[in-house]
Amino acid sequence: MHPQFELDLYLIRHGESANNIARDLDVAWDRDPPLTDRGRGQIHALGRRLVAEGMRFDRVYSSSLQRSVHS
């Protein structure tokens, strides 16, 4: 590794999804559940915090699931 190499890695999980709040175990598990209103609020709050802290990213990688891309 190069002596000047620096890596800051941030792992950020999606906000609350419909599966996170499903109480009935008989309900079919959704492989691609949408975010709840609360989950959308969580990711928007995180976005505001990252902007307020002046965070900038060289790369962002995300899964293609709707809870990750419909933020």
N, CA, C and O of each residue as an XYZ file, in Angstrom:
284
protein
N       0.847     -1.179      0.000
C       0.000      0.000      0.000
C       0.893      1.243      0.000
O       1.952      1.273      0.628
N       0.449      2.229     -0.698
C       1.172      3.497     -0.792
C       1.137      4.204      0.566
O       0.084      4.242      1.202
N       2.271      4.769      1.031
C       2.296      5.408      2.349
C       1.375      6.623      2.475
O       0.998      6.992      3.587
N       1.007      7.254      1.347
C       0.131      8.426      1.392
C      -1.345      8.068      1.203
O      -2.212      8.943      1.181
N      -1.611      6.784      1.068
C      -2.984      6.339      0.816
C      -3.831      6.478      2.076
O      -3.437      6.045      3.159
N      -4.992      7.084      1.916
C      -5.932      7.205      3.031
C      -7.309      6.828      2.527
O      -7.706      7.212      1.427
N      -8.029      6.082      3.328
C      -9.366      5.643      2.941
C     -10.319      5.874      4.103
O     -10.090      5.398      5.215
N     -11.367      6.595      3.837
C     -12.463      6.736      4.791
C     -13.644      6.007      4.178
O     -14.114      6.372      3.100
N     -14.116      5.000      4.847
C     -15.206      4.171      4.342
C     -16.416      4.347      5.247
O     -16.326      4.149      6.458
N     -17.537      4.716      4.665
C     -18.770      4.890      5.416
C     -19.772      3.852      4.939
O     -20.073      3.773      3.747
N     -20.279      3.070      5.851
C     -21.328      2.094      5.543
C     -22.614      2.644      6.139
O     -22.736      2.801      7.354
N     -23.563      2.931      5.272
C     -24.813      3.545      5.705
C     -25.952      2.629      5.299
O     -26.096      2.275      4.129
N     -26.741      2.257      6.261
C     -27.878      1.374      6.003
C     -29.089      2.210      5.601
O     -29.211      3.373      5.986
N     -29.961      1.615      4.838
C     -31.193      2.298      4.426
C     -32.048      2.606      5.654
O     -31.822      2.054      6.731
N     -33.013      3.473      5.486
C     -33.945      3.786      6.566
C     -34.914      2.638      6.790
O     -34.840      1.602      6.129
N     -35.807      2.839      7.717
C     -36.790      1.806      8.072
C     -37.607      1.403      6.845
O     -38.118      2.257      6.121
N     -37.722      0.108      6.623
C     -38.520     -0.400      5.499
C     -39.781     -1.078      6.027
O     -39.914     -1.324      7.226
N     -40.689     -1.370      5.128
C     -41.946     -2.022      5.504
C     -41.683     -3.352      6.215
O     -42.417     -3.707      7.137
N     -40.666     -4.081      5.811
C     -40.346     -5.345      6.485
C     -39.908     -5.128      7.921
O     -40.147     -5.982      8.775
N     -39.267     -3.994      8.204
C     -38.800     -3.729      9.560
C     -39.949     -3.608     10.552
O     -39.765     -3.860     11.743
N     -41.119     -3.228     10.084
C     -42.234     -3.019     11.011
C     -43.309     -4.092     10.893
O     -44.314     -4.038     11.602
N     -43.111     -5.072     10.003
C     -44.101     -6.149      9.851
C     -44.172     -6.939     11.157
O     -43.170     -7.495     11.607
N     -45.327     -6.984     11.744
C     -45.515     -7.677     13.025
C     -46.040     -9.104     12.823
O     -45.791     -9.985     13.645
N     -46.752     -9.318     11.745
C     -47.392    -10.613     11.500
C     -46.435    -11.516     10.738
O     -46.132    -11.260      9.573
N     -45.964    -12.557     11.381
C     -44.993    -13.452     10.744
C     -45.613    -14.272      9.612
O     -44.888    -14.881      8.826
N     -46.952    -14.293      9.522
C     -47.612    -15.012      8.428
C     -47.605    -14.221      7.129
O     -47.922    -14.760      6.069
N     -47.246    -12.946      7.210
C     -47.185    -12.101      6.017
C     -45.969    -12.509      5.200
O     -44.890    -12.731      5.749
N     -46.142    -12.605      3.902
C     -45.027    -12.971      3.021
C     -43.930    -11.910      3.124
O     -44.207    -10.710      3.117
N     -42.697    -12.366      3.218
C     -41.544    -11.469      3.305
C     -41.322    -10.838      1.935
O     -41.207    -11.545      0.934
N     -41.264     -9.542      1.892
C     -41.061     -8.825      0.637
C     -39.559     -8.676      0.396
O     -38.846     -8.119      1.232
N     -39.082     -9.171     -0.737
C     -37.650     -9.100     -1.038
C     -37.189     -7.672     -1.346
O     -35.999     -7.372     -1.251
N     -38.109     -6.808     -1.707
C     -37.757     -5.438     -2.061
C     -38.803     -4.472     -1.486
O     -39.538     -3.831     -2.237
N     -38.866     -4.370     -0.154
C     -39.901     -3.530      0.448
C     -39.593     -2.049      0.312
O     -38.427     -1.658      0.268
N     -40.626     -1.226      0.246
C     -40.405      0.223      0.195
C     -40.044      0.749      1.577
O     -40.241      0.074      2.588
N     -39.516      1.959      1.599
C     -39.281      2.643      2.862
C     -40.616      3.093      3.442
O     -41.562      3.383      2.710
N     -40.674      3.146      4.750
C     -41.840      3.725      5.417
C     -41.667      5.246      5.422
O     -40.609      5.759      5.058
N     -42.712      5.956      5.838
C     -42.583      7.411      5.982
C     -41.464      7.737      6.967
O     -40.683      8.665      6.754
N     -41.399      6.960      8.049
C     -40.331      7.164      9.037
C     -38.957      6.925      8.403
O     -38.018      7.682      8.648
N     -38.844      5.875      7.591
C     -37.579      5.570      6.921
C     -37.140      6.684      5.988
O     -35.958      7.025      5.936
N     -38.092      7.258      5.243
C     -37.767      8.394      4.377
C     -37.298      9.582      5.213
O     -36.367     10.290      4.828
N     -37.942      9.796      6.352
C     -37.515     10.868      7.252
C     -36.109     10.635      7.785
O     -35.325     11.575      7.921
N     -35.792      9.368      8.089
C     -34.459      9.037      8.592
C     -33.374      9.350      7.567
O     -32.338      9.925      7.904
N     -33.617      8.971      6.323
C     -32.577      9.204      5.316
C     -32.452     10.681      4.958
O     -31.360     11.156      4.647
N     -33.572     11.411      5.002
C     -33.490     12.854      4.742
C     -32.740     13.556      5.872
O     -31.969     14.484      5.625
N     -32.962     13.118      7.105
C     -32.238     13.693      8.247
C     -30.738     13.421      8.115
O     -29.916     14.295      8.391
N     -30.394     12.219      7.697
C     -28.978     11.898      7.499
C     -28.383     12.765      6.393
O     -27.265     13.263      6.528
N     -29.115     12.945      5.315
C     -28.634     13.793      4.225
C     -28.372     15.211      4.691
O     -27.350     15.802      4.345
N     -29.290     15.762      5.474
C     -29.107     17.121      6.008
C     -27.873     17.183      6.904
O     -27.122     18.157      6.868
N     -27.670     16.149      7.703
C     -26.491     16.128      8.595
C     -25.195     16.070      7.794
O     -24.241     16.784      8.100
N     -25.160     15.217      6.765
C     -23.943     15.110      5.954
C     -23.626     16.430      5.264
O     -22.464     16.829      5.189
N     -24.647     17.107      4.763
C     -24.445     18.412      4.134
C     -23.952     19.420      5.168
O     -23.007     20.164      4.905
N     -24.582     19.450      6.339
C     -24.199     20.396      7.392
C     -22.754     20.188      7.843
O     -22.067     21.144      8.204
N     -22.299     18.937      7.822
C     -20.926     18.633      8.228
C     -19.929     18.779      7.078
O     -18.733     18.544      7.250
N     -20.433     19.171      5.899
C     -19.551     19.376      4.756
C     -18.984     18.092      4.173
O     -17.922     18.107      3.550
N     -19.688     16.979      4.371
C     -19.208     15.691      3.856
C     -19.283     15.670      2.332
O     -20.265     16.101      1.728
N     -18.215     15.157      1.736
C     -18.160     14.976      0.284
C     -17.626     13.577      0.031
O     -16.762     13.091      0.761
N     -18.138     12.938     -0.998
C     -17.744     11.576     -1.310
C     -17.200     11.509     -2.731
O     -17.739     12.137     -3.642
N     -16.137     10.747     -2.910
C     -15.595     10.502     -4.246
C     -16.427      9.457     -4.976
O     -16.598      9.530     -6.193
N     -16.935      8.497     -4.241
C     -17.725      7.410     -4.826
C     -18.858      7.047     -3.875
O     -18.702      7.098     -2.655
N     -19.995      6.681     -4.448
C     -21.113      6.160     -3.668
C     -21.603      4.914     -4.384
O     -21.882      4.941     -5.583
N     -21.704      3.837     -3.649
C     -22.189      2.570     -4.192
C     -23.455      2.189     -3.441
O     -23.551      2.369     -2.227
N     -24.415      1.666     -4.172
C     -25.699      1.322     -3.577
C     -26.240      0.068     -4.238
O     -25.933     -0.223     -5.394
N     -27.042     -0.665     -3.497
C     -27.748     -1.783     -4.121
C     -28.835     -1.203     -5.025
O     -29.106     -0.003     -4.983
N     -29.442     -2.037     -5.823
C     -30.497     -1.572     -6.722
C     -31.887     -1.721     -6.095
O     -32.889     -1.451     -6.757
N     -31.963     -2.139     -4.848
C     -33.265     -2.291     -4.191
C     -33.888     -0.916     -3.948
O     -33.187      0.061     -3.684
N     -35.233     -0.860     -4.042
C     -35.909      0.433     -3.959
C     -35.672      1.150     -2.631
O     -35.671      2.380     -2.597
N     -35.474      0.416     -1.545
C     -35.227      1.079     -0.262
C     -33.865      1.770     -0.230
O     -33.612      2.613      0.630
N     -32.989      1.411     -1.170
C     -31.685      2.049     -1.247
C     -31.637      3.185     -2.256
O     -30.906      4.156     -2.058
N     -32.397      3.080     -3.324
C     -32.293      4.092     -4.381
C     -33.433      5.118     -4.367
O     -33.270      6.197     -4.937
N     -34.554      4.832     -3.753
C     -35.680      5.773     -3.721
C     -35.629      6.600     -2.454
O     -36.565      6.590     -1.655
N     -34.554      7.301     -2.276
C     -34.363      8.054     -1.036
C     -34.691      9.508     -1.245
O     -34.590     10.304     -0.312
